[in-house]
Amino acid sequence: MGYSAKVVEDNMVIDCERLSAEISLDFLDENGWECELSPNGKVTEIHWDSSSNFYPDDMMAFFHKIRTYVKDGSYIYFCGEEVGDRWGFFFENGTVKCETLHLVRDSEYELLQKIKKKE
């Protein structure tokens, strides 16, 4: 099922110069990504269009295609429209993996930090 999703954290470092030279703008657009372009038409930045349909399998296929342009250690988190539906995509060692995220509220995180300090 496809649904909308928004980016809740984006730490992706992308070689936009290589991406722009080797991947078509149509491919990025068809996969739900908006591009910032330089005056000479080169991609300088890409952003997820939250109005696009989000399919975790399709997103994984997209990231697999562009993984060579993404710096190792990069990641991006998406929050779907359904409660508890959160996905993380992680780029390591030239690969990309997808995990369901279990995020906590700020108050729960603060409580966890207090408990850790007492240990």
Residue frames as qw, qx, qy, qz and C-alpha x, y, z in Angstrom:
[[0.000, 0.889, 0.459, 0.000, 0.00, 0.00, 0.00],
 [0.411, 0.300, -0.016, 0.861, 1.30, 3.47, -0.82],
 [0.283, -0.870, -0.393, 0.095, 0.72, 6.44, 1.39],
 [0.203, 0.868, -0.179, 0.417, 2.30, 9.75, 2.18],
 [0.783, -0.398, -0.202, 0.434, 5.32, 10.04, 4.41],
 [0.079, 0.969, -0.148, 0.182, 7.45, 12.92, 5.57],
 [0.658, 0.296, -0.460, 0.517, 11.14, 13.09, 6.34],
 [0.563, -0.813, -0.142, -0.042, 11.75, 13.46, 10.07],
 [0.442, -0.739, 0.381, 0.337, 15.55, 13.43, 9.88],
 [0.788, 0.602, 0.000, 0.127, 17.83, 13.70, 6.87],
 [0.400, -0.745, 0.456, 0.277, 21.56, 13.14, 7.19],
 [0.842, 0.330, 0.351, 0.242, 22.29, 12.16, 3.60],
 [0.119, -0.722, 0.385, 0.562, 25.46, 13.43, 1.97],
 [0.776, 0.466, 0.421, 0.062, 25.08, 13.02, -1.78],
 [0.354, -0.278, 0.456, 0.768, 27.63, 13.61, -4.53],
 [0.460, 0.698, 0.369, -0.406, 25.19, 15.74, -6.51],
 [0.183, 0.680, -0.480, -0.523, 27.71, 16.48, -9.26],
 [0.046, -0.168, 0.956, 0.238, 28.10, 12.80, -10.17],
 [0.335, 0.427, 0.785, -0.298, 24.41, 12.11, -9.56],
 [0.366, 0.728, 0.090, -0.573, 23.46, 14.95, -11.90],
 [0.180, 0.557, -0.657, -0.475, 25.79, 13.67, -14.63],
 [0.088, 0.141, -0.975, -0.148, 24.68, 10.04, -14.44],
 [0.094, 0.438, 0.863, -0.234, 21.03, 9.95, -13.23],
 [0.005, 0.451, 0.471, 0.758, 18.17, 11.63, -15.09],
 [0.224, -0.076, 0.318, -0.918, 15.97, 14.26, -13.50],
 [0.694, -0.107, -0.377, -0.604, 12.98, 12.24, -14.71],
 [0.652, -0.071, -0.737, 0.165, 14.16, 9.24, -12.65],
 [0.157, -0.020, -0.571, 0.806, 14.42, 11.38, -9.51],
 [0.417, -0.035, 0.011, -0.908, 11.02, 12.98, -10.16],
 [0.708, -0.077, -0.569, -0.411, 9.31, 9.65, -10.90],
 [0.614, -0.141, -0.710, 0.314, 10.55, 8.34, -7.56],
 [0.405, -0.812, -0.420, -0.014, 9.16, 11.26, -5.54],
 [0.561, -0.416, -0.060, 0.713, 12.21, 13.52, -5.25],
 [0.228, 0.964, 0.133, 0.026, 12.36, 17.24, -5.95],
 [0.742, 0.044, 0.035, 0.668, 15.62, 18.76, -7.15],
 [0.080, -0.914, 0.043, 0.396, 17.30, 22.09, -6.61],
 [0.776, 0.417, 0.223, 0.418, 19.19, 23.05, -9.77],
 [0.376, -0.467, 0.133, 0.789, 22.13, 25.34, -10.42],
 [0.347, 0.694, -0.056, -0.628, 21.85, 27.99, -13.17],
 [0.242, 0.446, -0.741, -0.440, 23.50, 25.53, -15.59],
 [0.816, -0.007, -0.286, -0.503, 20.88, 22.84, -14.84],
 [0.480, 0.188, -0.819, 0.251, 22.95, 20.59, -12.55],
 [0.681, -0.589, -0.413, -0.136, 21.39, 19.03, -9.45],
 [0.125, 0.565, -0.498, 0.646, 22.65, 20.75, -6.29],
 [0.260, -0.110, 0.750, -0.598, 20.29, 19.14, -3.78],
 [0.441, -0.240, -0.735, -0.457, 17.40, 16.67, -3.65],
 [0.328, -0.103, 0.556, -0.757, 14.43, 16.61, -1.25],
 [0.047, 0.302, 0.952, 0.031, 11.63, 14.09, -0.71],
 [0.340, -0.214, -0.245, -0.882, 8.28, 15.39, -1.96],
 [0.201, 0.026, 0.830, -0.519, 6.01, 14.45, 0.96],
 [0.656, 0.302, 0.141, -0.677, 2.96, 14.52, -1.32],
 [0.495, 0.351, -0.735, -0.302, 4.39, 11.56, -3.28],
 [0.935, -0.221, -0.118, -0.252, 3.30, 8.01, -2.57],
 [0.127, -0.635, 0.738, -0.189, 5.70, 6.26, -0.21],
 [0.977, -0.004, -0.159, -0.139, 6.29, 2.54, -0.70],
 [0.542, -0.687, 0.473, 0.104, 9.16, 1.16, 1.44],
 [0.811, 0.066, 0.501, 0.295, 10.08, -1.43, -1.23],
 [0.515, 0.772, 0.193, 0.317, 10.16, 1.17, -3.99],
 [0.160, -0.953, 0.243, -0.082, 12.19, 3.53, -1.80],
 [0.720, -0.430, 0.503, 0.209, 14.66, 0.72, -1.12],
 [0.745, 0.387, 0.408, 0.358, 14.99, 0.07, -4.88],
 [0.232, 0.944, 0.021, 0.234, 15.54, 3.80, -5.47],
 [0.381, -0.841, 0.383, 0.004, 18.23, 4.04, -2.79],
 [0.829, -0.107, 0.474, 0.275, 19.87, 0.89, -4.12],
 [0.619, 0.656, 0.257, 0.346, 20.12, 2.61, -7.53],
 [0.140, 0.909, -0.127, 0.372, 21.70, 5.81, -6.11],
 [0.797, -0.583, -0.011, 0.158, 23.77, 4.22, -3.30],
 [0.755, 0.097, 0.058, 0.646, 27.09, 4.86, -5.07],
 [0.160, 0.644, 0.077, 0.744, 26.40, 8.61, -4.92],
 [0.556, -0.759, -0.067, -0.333, 25.59, 8.61, -1.19],
 [0.155, 0.599, -0.664, 0.420, 28.39, 8.89, 1.40],
 [0.616, -0.190, -0.746, 0.167, 28.77, 5.99, 3.84],
 [0.214, -0.223, -0.585, 0.750, 27.28, 6.83, 7.22],
 [0.296, -0.092, -0.165, -0.936, 24.38, 8.73, 5.66],
 [0.010, 0.356, 0.920, -0.160, 20.83, 8.01, 6.76],
 [0.305, -0.180, -0.180, -0.918, 17.29, 9.28, 6.34],
 [0.097, 0.255, 0.878, -0.393, 14.18, 8.65, 8.48],
 [0.306, -0.250, -0.472, -0.788, 10.61, 8.73, 7.20],
 [0.252, 0.181, 0.728, -0.612, 7.39, 8.90, 9.22],
 [0.089, -0.294, -0.798, -0.518, 4.34, 7.46, 7.48],
 [0.385, -0.358, -0.105, -0.844, 0.78, 8.64, 7.94],
 [0.799, -0.375, -0.425, -0.201, -0.13, 5.62, 10.07],
 [0.496, -0.767, 0.330, -0.239, 0.79, 5.55, 13.78],
 [0.739, -0.420, 0.517, 0.102, 4.06, 3.75, 14.41],
 [0.825, 0.453, 0.250, 0.227, 4.96, 3.57, 10.73],
 [0.061, -0.924, 0.326, 0.190, 8.52, 4.85, 10.60],
 [0.930, 0.261, 0.073, 0.249, 11.34, 3.75, 8.34],
 [0.252, -0.830, 0.379, 0.322, 15.07, 4.36, 8.35],
 [0.857, 0.484, -0.028, 0.173, 17.41, 3.87, 5.42],
 [0.506, -0.754, 0.345, 0.239, 21.10, 3.50, 6.27],
 [0.706, 0.663, -0.238, 0.078, 24.07, 3.68, 3.89],
 [0.535, -0.668, 0.513, 0.061, 27.14, 1.70, 4.98],
 [0.483, -0.297, 0.758, 0.323, 29.98, 0.00, 3.08],
 [0.141, 0.193, -0.638, -0.732, 28.46, 0.76, -0.31],
 [0.177, -0.366, -0.895, -0.181, 25.12, -0.81, 0.60],
 [0.360, -0.283, 0.091, -0.884, 21.78, 0.44, 1.84],
 [0.232, -0.259, -0.929, 0.128, 19.55, -1.22, 4.39],
 [0.398, -0.452, -0.197, -0.774, 16.05, -0.44, 5.58],
 [0.252, -0.163, -0.848, 0.436, 14.76, -0.84, 9.12],
 [0.352, -0.740, -0.455, -0.348, 11.47, -0.16, 10.83],
 [0.186, 0.356, -0.442, 0.802, 12.14, 2.47, 13.49],
 [0.491, -0.644, -0.584, 0.061, 10.76, 2.47, 16.99],
 [0.194, 0.441, -0.176, 0.858, 11.01, 6.10, 18.04],
 [0.349, -0.537, -0.657, 0.397, 10.13, 7.40, 21.47],
 [0.050, -0.933, -0.241, -0.263, 8.62, 10.68, 22.58],
 [0.252, 0.663, -0.366, 0.603, 10.96, 13.37, 23.95],
 [0.559, -0.597, 0.307, -0.487, 9.73, 12.84, 27.52],
 [0.992, -0.115, 0.058, -0.014, 10.43, 9.10, 27.30],
 [0.714, 0.473, -0.243, 0.456, 13.91, 9.79, 25.93],
 [0.071, -0.705, 0.366, -0.604, 14.66, 12.21, 28.77],
 [0.811, -0.435, 0.234, -0.314, 13.52, 9.61, 31.32],
 [0.967, 0.152, -0.072, 0.193, 15.76, 7.00, 29.70],
 [0.440, 0.623, -0.323, 0.561, 18.74, 9.37, 29.91],
 [0.413, -0.655, 0.350, -0.527, 18.09, 9.97, 33.63],
 [0.960, -0.215, 0.135, -0.121, 17.94, 6.23, 34.27],
 [0.832, 0.384, -0.185, 0.357, 21.21, 5.69, 32.38],
 [0.115, 0.719, -0.371, 0.576, 22.95, 8.39, 34.46],
 [0.669, -0.543, 0.308, -0.404, 21.92, 6.62, 37.69],
 [0.998, 0.039, -0.052, 0.022, 23.42, 3.29, 36.56]]
